[in-house]
Amino acid sequence: MTFAARTSHLKPEGAYQVLARATQLEAAGREIIHLEIGQPDYATFENVSEAGIQAIRSGKTRYTPPAGITSLREAIAEESGRRRGVRFEADEVVVSPGGKPNLFFPTLALIEPGDEVIYPDPGFPTYEAMIKVAGGIPVAVPLLEQNGFSFDLAMFDRLITERTKLIILNSPSNPTGGVIPPADLEQIAAQAEKYDCWVMSDEIYARIIYDGLTALSIAALPGMKKRTIIVDGFSKTYSMTGWRLGYGIMPRELAARVDLLLTHSIGSTAHFTQFAGLEAVTGPQEMVDLMVAEYQRRRDVIVNGLNAIPGFSCQKPQGAFYVFPNITGTGMSSTDLANLILEKAGVALLPGSSFGSYGEGYLRLSYANSIENIQRGLEKINAVVSRHMTR
């Protein structure tokens, strides 16, 4: 078959490939500890689930406006603005089924063939995919371990040009857990102003942050709201991955264009899901705080355990629920080591190369799992790697 060139570069996400192999091993009777999938192990909070159930029972199962119901857009504008220190209006909010439409559609609305887009590497694989689908030229900027996995700003300054139309940020980061420091954001913002380009700030993990820190949104910097697209959602913060509910916040003119793309693609987000989201935003937030506190405990356990494994060196992430240990000391590639650990230790995790060429030399592990499973997984990894290192 012959397919359009715009799809020729697309490939599966590494997490789903590893999950498929792990599932095969489980079907063959193997016990597998899953540290590969980036989804909370918590059930959706009870009040949120109940709001969704009641919405179905009361007939909230109809079409809605493509950009979302007004009450949810208003609540998102208020809550997101209060948390970020920026004033947003409801018509600047676009609700979508999951966060990815608000990654893809603003990119499609802004990028012409040949436009350059700067994005983080290692980074979420969808960034490079959507740039290429839009006909743009992906320009990777490495995230530096020695800088807490923030941008290599020297390379960023060299790579941004008059051809740059969009800069993509992700803080806290998938896969590294790094948070971009305010000074780095200020430098990025100054360059965005200088070259008159847009910034897409993926802030899906902004509520999952540790040690009393905050993740500053670049939209809060002077003059940046007018050129920033914030992408956020409910999957990680409220453990709602399967509900498929996300949103974007952007200048209203761009929001109107994204609304049209939603109209002619997905139509609208599920009606009852939006009422569950409304309860998530306006209801009690104690469960979010408890969940984040538990993630912090798990983070400390997994970082300490990884640093005890021969050939591993792991920074303590500031946010999200991933660790990104440096494994160059093992002498193995990230893919070979990830495969060895899955096949011999029964622990599913991801090679850093799944997140871009600059991810080589690292692994990504999710600690959205119990401390008991994390500890057992670490013991199994240590045993396999120790045997490999003593050969």
Sine and cosine of phi, psi and omega as CSV:
sin_phi,cos_phi,sin_psi,cos_psi,sin_omega,cos_omega
0.00,0.00,0.46,-0.89,0.07,-1.00
-0.93,-0.38,0.77,-0.63,-0.02,-1.00
-0.87,-0.48,0.31,-0.95,0.01,-1.00
-0.88,0.47,0.62,-0.79,-0.05,-1.00
-0.87,0.50,-0.46,0.89,-0.06,-1.00
-0.91,0.41,-0.24,0.97,0.02,-1.00
-0.96,-0.28,-0.03,1.00,-0.15,-0.99
-0.92,0.39,-0.42,0.91,-0.06,-1.00
-1.00,0.03,-0.18,0.98,-0.11,-0.99
-0.93,0.36,0.62,-0.78,0.04,-1.00
-0.56,-0.83,0.33,-0.94,-0.02,-1.00
-0.90,0.44,0.44,-0.90,0.16,-0.99
-0.93,0.36,0.63,-0.78,-0.03,-1.00
-0.85,0.53,-0.57,0.82,-0.03,-1.00
-0.88,0.48,-0.63,0.77,-0.02,-1.00
-0.96,0.29,-0.53,0.85,0.05,-1.00
-0.92,0.39,-0.70,0.71,0.02,-1.00
-0.91,0.41,-0.65,0.76,0.04,-1.00
-0.86,0.51,-0.65,0.76,0.00,-1.00
-0.88,0.47,-0.70,0.72,0.01,-1.00
-0.92,0.38,-0.65,0.76,0.03,-1.00
-0.88,0.47,-0.62,0.78,0.02,-1.00
-0.91,0.41,-0.62,0.79,0.08,-1.00
-0.87,0.49,-0.70,0.72,0.00,-1.00
-0.90,0.43,-0.64,0.77,0.04,-1.00
-0.90,0.44,-0.64,0.77,0.02,-1.00
-0.89,0.45,-0.45,0.89,0.03,-1.00
-1.00,0.07,0.08,1.00,0.07,-1.00
0.98,-0.19,0.03,1.00,0.00,-1.00
-0.99,0.15,0.59,-0.81,0.16,-0.99
-1.00,0.07,0.78,-0.62,-0.02,-1.00
-0.84,-0.54,0.74,-0.68,0.13,-0.99
-0.99,-0.12,0.85,-0.52,-0.14,-0.99
-1.00,-0.06,0.95,-0.30,0.10,-0.99
-0.84,-0.54,0.39,0.92,-0.09,-1.00
-0.98,-0.22,-0.49,0.87,-0.16,-0.99
-1.00,-0.08,0.74,-0.67,-0.03,-1.00
-1.00,0.02,0.93,0.37,0.05,-1.00
-0.62,-0.78,0.64,-0.77,-0.01,-1.00
-0.83,0.55,0.58,-0.81,0.07,-1.00
-1.00,0.02,-0.02,1.00,0.07,-1.00
-0.98,0.20,0.55,-0.84,0.20,-0.98
-0.94,0.34,0.45,-0.89,0.13,-0.99
-0.79,0.61,0.67,-0.74,-0.07,-1.00
-0.84,0.55,0.62,-0.79,-0.16,-0.99
-0.86,0.52,-0.67,0.74,-0.04,-1.00
-0.91,0.41,-0.54,0.84,0.00,-1.00
-0.95,0.31,-0.73,0.69,0.04,-1.00
-0.86,0.51,-0.68,0.73,-0.02,-1.00
-0.89,0.45,-0.62,0.79,0.04,-1.00
-0.89,0.45,-0.63,0.78,0.05,-1.00
-0.92,0.40,-0.66,0.75,0.02,-1.00
-0.89,0.45,-0.71,0.71,0.00,-1.00
-0.91,0.41,-0.55,0.83,0.04,-1.00
-0.90,0.44,-0.66,0.75,0.06,-1.00
-0.89,0.45,-0.72,0.70,-0.04,-1.00
-0.90,0.44,-0.50,0.87,-0.03,-1.00
-1.00,-0.06,0.19,0.98,0.12,-0.99
1.00,0.00,0.29,0.96,0.03,-1.00
-0.99,0.13,0.90,0.43,-0.07,-1.00
-0.74,-0.67,0.53,0.85,-0.10,-1.00
-0.93,-0.36,0.10,-0.99,0.17,-0.98
-0.88,0.48,0.49,-0.87,0.12,-0.99
-0.78,-0.62,0.19,-0.98,0.13,-0.99
-0.82,0.58,0.61,-0.79,-0.08,-1.00
-0.80,0.60,-0.61,0.79,-0.05,-1.00
-1.00,0.09,-0.01,1.00,0.07,-1.00
0.92,-0.39,0.30,-0.95,0.01,-1.00
-0.94,0.34,0.54,-0.84,-0.11,-0.99
-0.87,0.49,-0.68,0.73,-0.05,-1.00
-0.88,0.48,-0.61,0.79,0.01,-1.00
-0.95,0.32,-0.67,0.74,0.01,-1.00
-0.89,0.45,-0.63,0.78,0.04,-1.00
-0.91,0.41,-0.68,0.74,-0.02,-1.00
-0.91,0.40,-0.65,0.76,0.03,-1.00
-0.90,0.43,-0.70,0.71,0.00,-1.00
-0.85,0.52,-0.69,0.72,-0.03,-1.00
-0.93,0.37,-0.77,0.63,-0.07,-1.00
-0.92,0.39,-0.70,0.72,-0.02,-1.00
-0.92,0.40,-0.63,0.77,0.02,-1.00
-0.92,0.38,-0.67,0.74,0.01,-1.00
-0.89,0.46,-0.66,0.75,-0.05,-1.00
-0.94,0.33,-0.52,0.85,-0.06,-1.00
-0.99,-0.15,-0.15,0.99,-0.03,-1.00
0.96,0.27,0.52,0.85,-0.01,-1.00
-0.73,-0.68,0.60,-0.80,0.04,-1.00
-1.00,0.00,0.84,-0.54,0.06,-1.00
-0.88,-0.47,0.46,-0.89,0.09,-1.00
-0.92,-0.38,0.38,-0.92,-0.06,-1.00
-0.86,0.50,-0.56,0.83,-0.03,-1.00
-0.98,0.22,0.02,1.00,0.15,-0.99
-0.99,-0.13,0.01,1.00,-0.03,-1.00
-0.96,-0.29,0.73,-0.68,0.06,-1.00
-0.82,-0.57,0.90,-0.43,0.02,-1.00
-1.00,0.07,0.59,-0.80,-0.05,-1.00
-0.56,-0.83,0.33,-0.94,0.06,-1.00
-0.97,0.23,1.00,0.00,-0.14,-0.99
1.00,0.05,0.18,-0.98,-0.03,-1.00
-0.98,0.19,-0.42,0.91,-0.16,-0.99
-0.87,0.49,-0.61,0.79,0.06,-1.00
-0.85,0.53,-0.52,0.85,0.02,-1.00
-1.00,0.09,-0.02,1.00,0.29,-0.96
-1.00,0.03,-0.76,0.65,-0.11,-0.99
-0.94,0.35,-0.77,0.64,-0.20,-0.98
-0.94,0.35,-0.67,0.75,0.12,-0.99
-0.88,0.48,-0.57,0.82,0.06,-1.00
-0.89,0.45,-0.71,0.70,0.04,-1.00
-0.89,0.45,-0.57,0.82,-0.03,-1.00
-0.96,0.27,-0.38,0.92,-0.13,-0.99
-0.94,-0.34,-0.50,0.87,-0.19,-0.98
-0.99,-0.11,0.82,-0.57,0.14,-0.99
-1.00,-0.08,0.42,-0.91,0.08,-1.00
-0.80,0.60,0.77,-0.64,0.00,-1.00
1.00,-0.10,-0.26,0.97,0.09,-1.00
-0.92,0.40,0.57,-0.82,0.03,-1.00
-0.99,-0.11,0.62,-0.79,0.01,-1.00
-0.77,-0.63,0.85,-0.53,0.06,-1.00
-1.00,0.08,0.71,-0.70,-0.01,-1.00
-0.57,-0.82,0.36,-0.93,-0.06,-1.00
-0.99,0.16,0.61,-0.79,0.06,-1.00
-0.66,-0.75,0.89,-0.45,0.13,0.99
-0.95,0.30,0.57,-0.82,-0.04,-1.00
-0.36,-0.93,0.11,-0.99,0.00,-1.00
-0.85,0.53,0.82,-0.57,-0.12,-0.99
-0.86,0.52,-0.43,0.90,-0.02,-1.00
-0.89,0.46,-0.46,0.89,-0.03,-1.00
-0.85,0.52,-0.81,0.59,-0.02,-1.00
-0.90,0.44,-0.63,0.77,-0.01,-1.00
-0.87,0.49,-0.72,0.69,-0.08,-1.00
-0.95,0.32,-0.54,0.84,0.05,-1.00
-0.87,0.49,-0.73,0.69,-0.05,-1.00
-0.94,0.34,-0.62,0.79,0.04,-1.00
-0.87,0.50,-0.60,0.80,0.01,-1.00
-0.97,0.23,-0.09,1.00,-0.02,-1.00
1.00,0.05,0.12,0.99,0.01,-1.00
-0.99,0.17,0.15,-0.99,0.03,-1.00
-0.95,-0.30,0.91,-0.41,0.00,-1.00
-0.95,0.31,0.73,-0.68,0.03,-1.00
-0.83,-0.56,0.96,-0.27,-0.09,-1.00
-0.99,0.12,0.73,-0.68,0.15,-0.99
-0.90,-0.44,0.82,-0.57,-0.06,-1.00
-0.94,0.35,0.54,-0.84,0.18,-0.98
-1.00,-0.05,0.79,-0.62,-0.14,-0.99
-1.00,-0.10,0.82,-0.57,0.05,-1.00
-0.85,0.52,-0.65,0.76,-0.03,-1.00
-0.94,0.35,-0.18,0.98,0.04,-1.00
-0.93,-0.36,0.48,0.88,-0.02,-1.00
0.91,0.41,0.44,0.90,-0.04,-1.00
0.89,0.45,0.58,0.81,0.23,-0.97
-1.00,-0.03,0.09,-1.00,-0.05,-1.00
-0.85,0.52,0.54,-0.84,0.30,-0.95
-0.96,0.26,1.00,-0.08,-0.15,-0.99
-0.93,0.37,-0.50,0.87,0.05,-1.00
-0.90,0.44,-0.69,0.73,0.04,-1.00
-0.94,0.34,-0.62,0.78,0.05,-1.00
-0.83,0.55,-0.72,0.69,-0.01,-1.00
-0.90,0.43,-0.51,0.86,0.03,-1.00
-0.97,0.24,-0.54,0.84,-0.14,-0.99
-1.00,0.03,-0.42,0.91,0.00,-1.00
-0.97,0.26,0.74,-0.67,-0.05,-1.00
-0.61,-0.80,-0.06,-1.00,0.08,-1.00
-0.89,0.45,-0.31,0.95,0.01,-1.00
-0.99,0.10,-0.18,0.98,-0.02,-1.00
-0.96,0.27,0.83,-0.55,0.00,-1.00
-0.96,-0.28,-0.42,0.91,-0.12,-0.99
-0.50,-0.87,0.63,-0.77,0.12,-0.99
-0.88,-0.47,0.78,-0.63,0.01,-1.00
-0.96,-0.27,0.78,-0.62,0.06,-1.00
-0.86,-0.51,0.43,-0.90,0.07,-1.00
-0.57,-0.83,0.96,-0.30,-0.07,-1.00
-0.54,-0.84,0.85,-0.52,-0.15,0.99
-0.85,0.52,0.41,-0.91,-0.22,-0.98
-0.99,-0.15,0.61,-0.79,0.35,-0.94
-0.96,-0.27,0.91,-0.42,0.44,0.90
-0.95,-0.32,0.01,1.00,-0.25,-0.97
-1.00,-0.01,-0.40,0.92,-0.13,-0.99
0.97,0.22,0.10,0.99,-0.02,-1.00
-0.97,0.24,0.48,-0.88,0.05,-1.00
-0.88,-0.47,0.76,-0.65,-0.03,-1.00
-0.95,0.30,0.84,-0.55,0.00,-1.00
-0.92,0.40,0.45,-0.89,0.00,-1.00
-0.82,0.58,-0.64,0.76,-0.01,-1.00
-0.89,0.45,-0.61,0.79,0.05,-1.00
-0.92,0.39,-0.67,0.75,0.04,-1.00
-0.87,0.49,-0.63,0.77,0.01,-1.00
-0.89,0.45,-0.64,0.77,0.03,-1.00
-0.92,0.39,-0.67,0.74,0.04,-1.00
-0.89,0.45,-0.68,0.73,0.01,-1.00
-0.89,0.46,-0.66,0.75,0.01,-1.00
-0.88,0.48,-0.63,0.78,0.02,-1.00
-0.95,0.31,-0.60,0.80,0.06,-1.00
-0.88,0.47,-0.65,0.76,0.07,-1.00
-0.91,0.42,-0.71,0.71,-0.04,-1.00
-0.87,0.50,-0.69,0.73,-0.08,-1.00
-0.99,-0.16,0.11,0.99,0.08,-1.00
0.79,0.61,0.80,0.60,0.02,-1.00
-0.87,-0.49,0.27,-0.96,-0.01,-1.00
-0.99,0.13,0.36,-0.93,0.13,-0.99
-0.80,-0.59,0.79,-0.61,0.14,-0.99
-0.96,-0.27,0.89,-0.45,-0.06,-1.00
-0.94,-0.33,0.96,-0.27,0.01,-1.00
-0.99,0.13,0.96,-0.29,-0.11,-0.99
-0.89,-0.46,0.56,0.83,-0.08,-1.00
-0.89,0.45,-0.40,0.92,-0.01,-1.00
-0.96,-0.27,0.28,0.96,-0.15,-0.99
-0.89,0.46,-0.44,0.90,0.01,-1.00
-1.00,0.08,-0.23,0.97,-0.05,-1.00
-0.98,-0.20,1.00,0.05,-0.11,-0.99
-0.57,-0.82,0.51,-0.86,-0.26,-0.96
-0.86,-0.52,0.16,-0.99,0.15,-0.99
0.87,0.49,0.49,0.87,0.03,-1.00
0.96,0.27,0.19,0.98,-0.01,-1.00
-0.99,0.15,0.21,-0.98,0.18,-0.98
-0.77,-0.63,0.48,-0.88,0.06,-1.00
-0.98,-0.21,0.97,-0.23,0.00,-1.00
-0.90,0.43,0.72,-0.70,0.12,-0.99
-1.00,0.05,0.71,-0.71,0.02,-1.00
-0.89,0.46,-0.38,0.93,0.03,-1.00
-0.90,0.43,-0.37,0.93,-0.03,-1.00
-0.99,0.15,-0.18,0.98,0.02,-1.00
-0.97,0.23,0.49,-0.87,-0.05,-1.00
-0.80,0.59,0.78,-0.62,0.08,-1.00
0.98,0.18,0.00,1.00,-0.14,-0.99
-1.00,-0.08,-0.31,0.95,-0.01,-1.00
-0.85,0.52,-0.61,0.79,-0.09,-1.00
-0.93,0.36,-0.27,0.96,-0.03,-1.00
-0.83,-0.56,0.25,0.97,-0.06,-1.00
-0.92,-0.39,0.66,-0.75,0.14,-0.99
-0.93,-0.37,0.91,-0.42,0.08,-1.00
-1.00,-0.05,0.75,-0.66,0.08,-1.00
-0.91,-0.42,0.80,-0.59,-0.05,-1.00
-0.52,-0.86,-0.04,-1.00,-0.02,-1.00
0.01,-1.00,-0.19,-0.98,-0.14,-0.99
-0.95,-0.32,-0.22,0.98,-0.15,-0.99
-0.87,0.50,-0.76,0.66,-0.11,-0.99
-1.00,0.09,-0.72,0.69,-0.08,-1.00
-0.92,0.39,-0.63,0.78,-0.11,-0.99
-0.91,-0.41,0.23,0.97,0.02,-1.00
0.81,0.59,0.80,0.59,-0.09,-1.00
-0.84,-0.55,0.61,0.79,-0.09,-1.00
-0.84,0.55,-0.69,0.73,-0.06,-1.00
-0.98,0.20,-0.18,0.98,0.02,-1.00
-0.97,0.22,-0.35,0.94,0.00,-1.00
0.82,0.58,0.98,0.21,-0.03,-1.00
-0.55,-0.83,0.89,-0.46,0.05,-1.00
-0.63,-0.78,-0.03,-1.00,0.04,-1.00
-0.35,-0.94,0.34,-0.94,0.14,-0.99
-0.83,-0.56,0.51,-0.86,0.10,-0.99
-0.82,-0.57,0.81,-0.59,-0.15,-0.99
-0.36,-0.93,0.25,-0.97,0.07,-1.00
-0.80,0.60,0.60,-0.80,-0.18,-0.98
-0.87,0.49,-0.50,0.86,0.02,-1.00
-0.91,0.41,-0.67,0.75,0.06,-1.00
-0.94,0.35,-0.63,0.78,0.04,-1.00
-0.85,0.53,-0.63,0.78,0.02,-1.00
-0.91,0.42,-0.60,0.80,0.03,-1.00
-0.94,0.33,-0.64,0.77,0.05,-1.00
-0.91,0.41,-0.59,0.81,0.09,-1.00
-0.83,0.56,-0.65,0.76,0.02,-1.00
-0.92,0.39,-0.63,0.77,0.04,-1.00
-0.91,0.42,-0.63,0.78,0.09,-1.00
-0.89,0.45,-0.69,0.72,0.00,-1.00
-0.81,0.59,-0.70,0.72,-0.12,-0.99
-1.00,-0.09,0.18,0.98,0.04,-1.00
-0.82,-0.58,-0.96,0.27,-0.07,-1.00
-0.99,-0.12,-0.21,0.98,-0.01,-1.00
0.99,0.14,-0.97,0.23,0.03,-1.00
-0.36,-0.93,0.33,-0.95,0.08,-1.00
-0.98,0.21,0.50,-0.86,-0.05,-1.00
-0.80,0.60,0.73,-0.68,-0.10,-0.99
-0.86,0.51,-0.81,0.59,-0.07,-1.00
-0.92,0.38,-0.51,0.86,0.05,-1.00
-0.87,0.49,-0.61,0.79,-0.01,-1.00
-0.92,0.40,-0.54,0.84,0.05,-1.00
-0.95,0.30,-0.54,0.84,0.13,-0.99
-0.90,0.43,-0.65,0.76,0.05,-1.00
-0.90,0.44,-0.61,0.79,0.03,-1.00
-0.88,0.48,-0.66,0.75,0.06,-1.00
-0.92,0.40,-0.62,0.78,0.01,-1.00
-0.86,0.51,-0.70,0.71,-0.06,-1.00
-0.96,0.29,-0.66,0.75,-0.14,-0.99
-0.99,-0.11,-0.24,0.97,-0.07,-1.00
-1.00,0.06,-0.17,-0.99,-0.01,-1.00
-0.87,0.50,0.57,-0.82,-0.04,-1.00
-0.93,-0.37,0.11,0.99,-0.07,-1.00
-0.87,0.49,-0.58,0.81,-0.02,-1.00
-0.91,0.40,-0.56,0.83,0.07,-1.00
-0.88,0.48,-0.72,0.69,-0.02,-1.00
-0.89,0.45,-0.65,0.76,0.02,-1.00
-0.91,0.41,-0.66,0.75,0.00,-1.00
-0.90,0.44,-0.70,0.71,-0.01,-1.00
-0.91,0.43,-0.63,0.78,0.05,-1.00
-0.89,0.46,-0.63,0.78,0.05,-1.00
-0.92,0.38,-0.66,0.75,0.07,-1.00
-0.85,0.52,-0.62,0.78,0.00,-1.00
-0.90,0.43,-0.64,0.77,0.06,-1.00
-0.89,0.46,-0.67,0.74,0.02,-1.00
-0.91,0.42,-0.64,0.76,0.03,-1.00
-0.83,0.56,-0.73,0.69,-0.04,-1.00
-0.90,0.44,-0.62,0.78,0.02,-1.00
-0.91,0.42,-0.73,0.69,-0.10,-1.00
-0.95,0.30,-0.59,0.81,0.03,-1.00
-0.91,0.42,-0.72,0.69,0.02,-1.00
-0.88,0.47,-0.66,0.75,0.00,-1.00
-0.92,0.40,-0.66,0.75,0.00,-1.00
-0.91,0.41,-0.61,0.79,-0.01,-1.00
-0.94,0.34,-0.21,0.98,0.06,-1.00
-1.00,-0.01,-0.08,1.00,-0.03,-1.00
-1.00,0.02,0.73,-0.68,0.00,-1.00
-0.84,0.54,0.73,-0.68,0.05,-1.00
0.99,0.12,-0.04,1.00,-0.01,-1.00
-0.97,-0.24,0.57,-0.82,0.13,-0.99
-0.59,-0.81,0.85,-0.53,-0.15,-0.99
-0.77,-0.63,0.84,-0.54,0.15,-0.99
-0.96,0.28,0.37,-0.93,0.06,-1.00
-1.00,0.03,0.92,-0.39,-0.03,-1.00
-0.93,0.37,0.47,-0.88,-0.01,-1.00
-1.00,-0.06,-0.26,0.97,-0.04,-1.00
-0.34,-0.94,-0.07,-1.00,-0.08,-1.00
0.87,0.49,-0.33,-0.94,0.06,-1.00
-0.70,-0.72,0.73,0.68,0.04,-1.00
-0.79,-0.62,0.53,-0.85,0.26,-0.97
-0.90,-0.43,0.45,-0.89,-0.10,-1.00
-0.71,-0.70,0.94,0.33,-0.08,-1.00
-0.93,0.36,0.60,-0.80,0.12,-0.99
-0.98,0.18,0.83,-0.56,-0.07,-1.00
-0.87,-0.49,0.34,0.94,-0.01,-1.00
-0.89,0.46,-0.43,0.90,0.01,-1.00
-0.92,0.39,-0.24,0.97,0.03,-1.00
-0.99,0.13,-0.30,0.95,-0.05,-1.00
0.98,0.22,0.13,0.99,-0.02,-1.00
-0.94,-0.35,0.42,-0.91,0.13,-0.99
-0.95,0.31,0.34,-0.94,-0.03,-1.00
-0.90,0.43,-0.60,0.80,0.01,-1.00
-0.93,0.38,-0.71,0.70,0.00,-1.00
-0.89,0.46,-0.66,0.75,-0.02,-1.00
-0.93,0.36,-0.66,0.75,0.03,-1.00
-0.88,0.48,-0.66,0.75,0.03,-1.00
-0.91,0.41,-0.67,0.75,0.02,-1.00
-0.87,0.50,-0.71,0.70,-0.03,-1.00
-0.91,0.41,-0.63,0.78,0.03,-1.00
-0.92,0.39,-0.76,0.65,-0.11,-0.99
-0.95,0.30,-0.63,0.78,-0.10,-0.99
-0.99,-0.13,-0.57,0.82,-0.04,-1.00
-0.99,-0.16,-0.31,0.95,-0.04,-1.00
0.95,0.31,0.53,0.85,0.03,-1.00
-0.86,-0.51,0.85,-0.52,-0.01,-1.00
-1.00,-0.02,0.83,-0.56,0.07,-1.00
-0.52,-0.86,0.01,-1.00,-0.14,-0.99
-0.88,-0.47,0.62,-0.78,0.15,-0.99
-0.95,0.33,0.60,-0.80,0.02,-1.00
-0.87,0.49,-0.45,0.89,-0.01,-1.00
-0.92,0.40,-0.25,0.97,0.09,-1.00
-0.92,0.40,-0.26,0.96,-0.08,-1.00
-0.93,-0.36,0.25,0.97,0.03,-1.00
0.84,-0.54,0.27,-0.96,-0.09,-1.00
-0.89,0.45,-0.52,0.85,0.01,-1.00
-0.98,0.22,-0.06,1.00,0.09,-1.00
-1.00,0.07,-0.12,0.99,0.05,-1.00
-0.88,0.47,0.64,-0.77,-0.05,-1.00
1.00,-0.08,0.08,1.00,-0.02,-1.00
-0.70,-0.71,0.29,-0.96,0.20,-0.98
-0.84,-0.54,0.44,-0.90,0.15,-0.99
-0.91,-0.42,0.79,-0.61,0.09,-1.00
-0.85,-0.53,0.70,-0.71,0.11,-0.99
-1.00,-0.04,0.73,-0.69,0.10,-1.00
-0.96,-0.26,0.49,0.87,0.18,-0.98
-0.99,0.11,0.87,0.49,0.00,-1.00
-0.47,-0.88,0.19,-0.98,-0.06,-1.00
-0.94,0.35,0.45,-0.90,0.07,-1.00
-0.86,0.50,-0.60,0.80,0.03,-1.00
-0.86,0.51,-0.74,0.67,0.00,-1.00
-0.92,0.39,-0.62,0.79,0.03,-1.00
-0.88,0.48,-0.72,0.70,-0.01,-1.00
-0.90,0.44,-0.68,0.73,0.04,-1.00
-0.90,0.44,-0.66,0.75,0.04,-1.00
-0.88,0.47,-0.68,0.74,0.02,-1.00
-0.89,0.46,-0.66,0.75,0.03,-1.00
-0.87,0.49,-0.68,0.73,-0.01,-1.00
-0.92,0.39,-0.68,0.74,0.02,-1.00
-0.89,0.46,-0.71,0.70,-0.03,-1.00
-0.86,0.52,-0.68,0.73,-0.03,-1.00
-0.89,0.45,-0.71,0.71,-0.02,-1.00
-0.93,0.37,-0.71,0.70,-0.02,-1.00
-0.92,0.39,-0.63,0.78,0.03,-1.00
-0.88,0.48,-0.66,0.75,0.05,-1.00
-0.89,0.45,-0.67,0.75,0.01,-1.00
-0.90,0.45,-0.66,0.75,-0.08,-1.00
-0.95,0.31,-0.39,0.92,-0.04,-1.00
-0.99,-0.12,0.07,1.00,0.04,-1.00
-0.93,0.36,0.00,0.00,0.00,0.00
